[in-house]
Amino acid sequence: MGFFSFNQEIAIDLGTANTIILYNDKIVVDAPSMVALDNRTGKLKAVGHEAQAMYGRAPENIRVIRPLQNGVIADFNAAEQMMRGMMKMVSMRNTLFSSSLRMVVCIPSGSTEVEIRAVRDSSEHVGGRDVYMIYEPMAAAIGADLPVTEPTGSMVVDIGGGTTEVAVLSLGGIVYARSVRVGGDKMDAAIISYIRRNHNLLVGEGSAERIKKEIGSACAPDAGEGRTIEIKGRDLMNGVPKEIIITERQVAESLSEPVSQIVEAVKVALEHTAPELAADIVDKGIVLTGGGALLTNLDQVLRNATGLPVSIAEDPLACVVKGTGKALDEMSRLRSILSTMY
């Protein structure tokens, strides 16, 4: 890929929580999938980190939203505005795009035709001339350097903000895929619900995410309460701000349901895997990608539940977009993996 080539190429991981854009083999945008719009005019006020800073703090005339829910576009206009704003961020850092921009965008494996069309239309409206789609688990597997085109089975579990994609891949195709609407967002919601139920304290999504990243764990510590964190919120009994201490054991308890749903999805995928491919997975194990792969002890929980080797990919957050970029770079070899989705 090159800035001054006739055919410019761009890879986009359009995620529920974060959008990552790869251009010229470099990540040029890595920002929250959030947009701030003027309620009266519909004009774009902010995108990415700027929009995130406004979340929960904006006046009535500004609406801050996440256009993607559960891995797919929920608000077409807002998604288009967000993509346009992020594409401007790319063009500000580099030269302007040519009229022959080739674009590859990731989509969840469980996407419907309508959902795929929404992504395609948005991509074309922001300047994509040749728009291709790639399923997220395939992109994640390529980004994790798994041998997806060889006659051997590989299993990837991509845990994003809105969905967890479990897939078995072989010979350049997805042999089995299961997409469950559980990811980082559900984990945050579970933490908020737990704190509200057990401590009568209302905390925001930002606080829940910080708890998850700092002391979150897929299982309780072997002894004691583990790590602790101070959090601030609104006391539901008297309505005033309040600060409490939350422990790692409590957070693990709050995350038990979303974690068990991910484990169940992996087990179901293994049950549907052909014996020959299952034998390959026994040898090579399961690879975790996506932001959810960074949850402490999740690999250990999956290892205990399946009896298989489980590893976390190098740079799991960027696996999907890097795999998408590789698919662009090796278009001739991996063309069968990409689809125009017409």
ChimeraX attribute file (.defattr): number of C-alpha atoms within 10 A of each C-alpha:
attribute: neighborCount
match mode: 1-to-1
recipient: residues
	/A:1	15
	/A:2	12
	/A:3	15
	/A:4	11
	/A:5	10
	/A:6	12
	/A:7	16
	/A:8	20
	/A:9	26
	/A:10	26
	/A:11	29
	/A:12	25
	/A:13	26
	/A:14	25
	/A:15	27
	/A:16	25
	/A:17	22
	/A:18	21
	/A:19	20
	/A:20	22
	/A:21	25
	/A:22	22
	/A:23	19
	/A:24	15
	/A:25	18
	/A:26	13
	/A:27	17
	/A:28	18
	/A:29	19
	/A:30	16
	/A:31	19
	/A:32	19
	/A:33	25
	/A:34	28
	/A:35	28
	/A:36	27
	/A:37	21
	/A:38	15
	/A:39	13
	/A:40	9
	/A:41	9
	/A:42	14
	/A:43	13
	/A:44	19
	/A:45	16
	/A:46	21
	/A:47	26
	/A:48	22
	/A:49	16
	/A:50	15
	/A:51	24
	/A:52	21
	/A:53	15
	/A:54	18
	/A:55	19
	/A:56	12
	/A:57	10
	/A:58	13
	/A:59	9
	/A:60	8
	/A:61	10
	/A:62	21
	/A:63	20
	/A:64	24
	/A:65	19
	/A:66	23
	/A:67	23
	/A:68	22
	/A:69	17
	/A:70	22
	/A:71	27
	/A:72	24
	/A:73	23
	/A:74	16
	/A:75	14
	/A:76	17
	/A:77	12
	/A:78	24
	/A:79	25
	/A:80	22
	/A:81	24
	/A:82	28
	/A:83	23
	/A:84	19
	/A:85	18
	/A:86	23
	/A:87	18
	/A:88	15
	/A:89	14
	/A:90	20
	/A:91	12
	/A:92	10
	/A:93	10
	/A:94	12
	/A:95	10
	/A:96	12
	/A:97	20
	/A:98	17
	/A:99	12
	/A:100	15
	/A:101	17
	/A:102	18
	/A:103	23
	/A:104	27
	/A:105	24
	/A:106	27
	/A:107	22
	/A:108	26
	/A:109	23
	/A:110	19
	/A:111	14
	/A:112	11
	/A:113	10
	/A:114	10
	/A:115	17
	/A:116	19
	/A:117	14
	/A:118	18
	/A:119	22
	/A:120	22
	/A:121	14
	/A:122	21
	/A:123	23
	/A:124	15
	/A:125	14
	/A:126	17
	/A:127	18
	/A:128	23
	/A:129	17
	/A:130	16
	/A:131	22
	/A:132	22
	/A:133	21
	/A:134	24
	/A:135	21
	/A:136	30
	/A:137	33
	/A:138	33
	/A:139	28
	/A:140	31
	/A:141	29
	/A:142	23
	/A:143	24
	/A:144	23
	/A:145	15
	/A:146	21
	/A:147	16
	/A:148	23
	/A:149	17
	/A:150	13
	/A:151	13
	/A:152	20
	/A:153	27
	/A:154	27
	/A:155	34
	/A:156	28
	/A:157	28
	/A:158	30
	/A:159	28
	/A:160	27
	/A:161	25
	/A:162	23
	/A:163	27
	/A:164	30
	/A:165	30
	/A:166	28
	/A:167	27
	/A:168	29
	/A:169	26
	/A:170	20
	/A:171	15
	/A:172	20
	/A:173	14
	/A:174	19
	/A:175	17
	/A:176	17
	/A:177	24
	/A:178	18
	/A:179	22
	/A:180	20
	/A:181	20
	/A:182	23
	/A:183	28
	/A:184	24
	/A:185	23
	/A:186	19
	/A:187	25
	/A:188	24
	/A:189	17
	/A:190	20
	/A:191	26
	/A:192	21
	/A:193	18
	/A:194	19
	/A:195	20
	/A:196	17
	/A:197	11
	/A:198	9
	/A:199	14
	/A:200	16
	/A:201	24
	/A:202	20
	/A:203	18
	/A:204	14
	/A:205	16
	/A:206	13
	/A:207	16
	/A:208	22
	/A:209	18
	/A:210	14
	/A:211	22
	/A:212	23
	/A:213	15
	/A:214	14
	/A:215	20
	/A:216	29
	/A:217	26
	/A:218	25
	/A:219	21
	/A:220	20
	/A:221	14
	/A:222	8
	/A:223	7
	/A:224	10
	/A:225	13
	/A:226	14
	/A:227	14
	/A:228	17
	/A:229	13
	/A:230	10
	/A:231	16
	/A:232	15
	/A:233	19
	/A:234	17
	/A:235	17
	/A:236	14
	/A:237	9
	/A:238	9
	/A:239	11
	/A:240	10
	/A:241	12
	/A:242	14
	/A:243	12
	/A:244	12
	/A:245	9
	/A:246	18
	/A:247	18
	/A:248	24
	/A:249	23
	/A:250	21
	/A:251	26
	/A:252	21
	/A:253	17
	/A:254	23
	/A:255	24
	/A:256	16
	/A:257	16
	/A:258	21
	/A:259	23
	/A:260	15
	/A:261	16
	/A:262	23
	/A:263	17
	/A:264	15
	/A:265	21
	/A:266	24
	/A:267	15
	/A:268	12
	/A:269	16
	/A:270	20
	/A:271	11
	/A:272	13
	/A:273	19
	/A:274	13
	/A:275	11
	/A:276	10
	/A:277	19
	/A:278	20
	/A:279	14
	/A:280	15
	/A:281	22
	/A:282	16
	/A:283	12
	/A:284	18
	/A:285	21
	/A:286	26
	/A:287	24
	/A:288	28
	/A:289	30
	/A:290	25
	/A:291	21
	/A:292	26
	/A:293	24
	/A:294	21
	/A:295	19
	/A:296	18
	/A:297	16
	/A:298	21
	/A:299	20
	/A:300	15
	/A:301	18
	/A:302	24
	/A:303	17
	/A:304	12
	/A:305	14
	/A:306	16
	/A:307	12
	/A:308	15
	/A:309	17
	/A:310	22
	/A:311	18
	/A:312	18
	/A:313	23
	/A:314	14
	/A:315	16
	/A:316	22
	/A:317	21
	/A:318	23
	/A:319	27
	/A:320	33
	/A:321	29
	/A:322	29
	/A:323	25
	/A:324	32
	/A:325	31
	/A:326	18
	/A:327	24
	/A:328	23
	/A:329	15
	/A:330	10
	/A:331	13
	/A:332	9
	/A:333	12
	/A:334	15
	/A:335	13
	/A:336	12
	/A:337	20
	/A:338	22
	/A:339	13
	/A:340	11
	/A:341	12
	/A:342	8
